[in-house]
Amino acid sequence: MTCREFAEFIAQYLASELPSAQQEAFDRHLSLCTNCARYLEQYRRTMELSRLAFDKDEAPLPADVPEELVEAILRARKAVRPS
């Protein structure tokens, strides 16, 4: 497991959507890599703050918000939402 691989699959990791061998590799990497452990914590915090910022689904979005950003936020919200 590399740091790049960790960053590429972080959403699936948090959602426990990875095969068990890959999930274990992520866990092992986290135990050895302080940079990725910090990145994971910041990622979780960012997702939590974004959830709070857009807590009301019916709130209108500004017209200049790129559609790609909206889609990325919605995907991330699904990935980190507790079951």
N, C-alpha and C positions, 0 to 999 in steps of 0.2 A: 504494500500500500504506500503510495506517495502522497505528498501534500496536495498535489494537483488533483489526483483521483479523489481524495477526500472532499475537496471543494466542489468537484463536479457532481458528486452524489450525496451531498449533505442533506438535501431535502428528503430523499428516499431513506437515508439513514435514520433521520429523525422520525419518519413515519413508519419505521420498521418494515419497509417494503423490499429490503435487500435479501438475497439468499443468505442463509445462516452463516455460511463460510465467509462471505463478504462482510456481513455484519460483524463477525468476530474479528476480521482483519481491521475493520474500522476501530473497534474497541481497543485492539492491541496498539494500533497506531496512535490513538488518543492517549494511551497510557505512557507512550514514549515521546510524544511530540507536544511540547508546551505551546508552540505557535498554533497548532491546529486546535488544541484544547481551548485556547483563548478565542480563536476564530469561531468555534462552535458556540461558546458562551455569548459572544457578541452577536452572532447570527440569531440565536434564540431571543436575545434581548431586542434586537431589531424587529423580529417578527412580532413579539409581544407589543412593542410600541406601535407598530403599524396596525395591529388589531385594535388597539385603543384609539388610534387616530381615525380609524374607519369603523368604529363600533356600530354605527347606525347604517345599515345597508341601504336605507332609503335616502340618505344624505346625497345631494347632488354633487357631482364632480365638476371642477373647473373645466371649461372647454379645451384648455391647452394641455391637459394631461394626456400623454401618449397612450394609445390603446395597449401597446406592448407592456407598458408599466402596469397598467390595471390588470392585465392577464397574469403577469408575473406575481403581483401581490396576491391575487386570488389563488394561484397555485400554491404559493408559499403558505398562505393561511390554512389551506386544506392539509398541507403536509405537517404543520406543527400543532394543529388543533387537537386537544386531548379527546380521546374516544369516549 
